[in-house]
């Protein structure tokens, strides 16, 4: 790895679903409901709705209810992830 090379402009970080969720909850407080999802396998990686992950280390699938509550889906450039904004009543 040469830090002066043009190809050194990215990092790869591996976290468990629970570690990512904990970090997001600690650093991102929002009254809006959202899911961070893997677009390829249609699974919720992280969410600010605690009942979504339920303390499990396995990413749950995106549900019909999630799809029905969707306001916006935004792909995250350079990844297989997307952010789904959800309607909260």
N, C-alpha and C positions, 0 to 999 in steps of 0.2 A: 504494500500500500504506500503510495507516494502522496502526501497531503497537498503537494503543489500541482498534481495532475488535474486535468479537466474532469476526469471521471470521479473525483472525490467529493462530489456535491450531494451525497445522500448518506443516510444511515439506515440500518435495519435493526429493529428492536422487536424482541419477542416477549410477550407478556401473556399470562393466563387471562381468561375472560374476567375472573374476579379481581385480578390485579389492575387491569385496565378500568374496570367499573369503579373500583375504590379510588383510583387516581382521578378519574373524571368527576366523581362525587366530591372529592376534596378540593379540586381546582376549578370546577365549573358548576356554579349554582344557577339554576334557571327555573322559573315557574312554568316554562313550556315543556311539554312532554315530547320526547324524542327517542329514537332507536338508532344505534349504529349497527349496520348490518353488513354481512358478507353477501354481495349480490349474486355470486356464483352458486352458493349452496342455500340461499334464502334462509339464513339463520341470524338471530339477534346476537351480536357480539357484546354490546353494552347498551344500557338504557338508564334513564333517570326515573323510571317507574320500578320500584323495588320488587313488585310482584312478578315482573316479567322474567327475571332470572331466578328468583326464588332461592338464592344461595347456592345454586348448582354450578359446577364447573363446566357443564355441557351447555353449549349455546342452543337455546330453544329455536324451533322453526318460526318463521314469520307466519302469523295466523290470519285467518279471514277477517277477524276483528281488527287486527293491525292494519290490514289493507283498507278496510272500511273507514278507519279513523285517519287515514293519510291525508295530509294537506299538501305535502311537498316531498319529493325525493330528490336528493342532490348527490350525484356520484362524486367521490373524492378522487381527484386527479392523481394518477400514478398508483392506484390501488384497486383492489376488488371490492372496496367498501363503499357504502352509501349512507347518508344521513337521512332518516325519515322523520319529518315533523308530523306530530299527531295532534288531532283535535282532542282537547280535554274539556269535558263538560263541567 
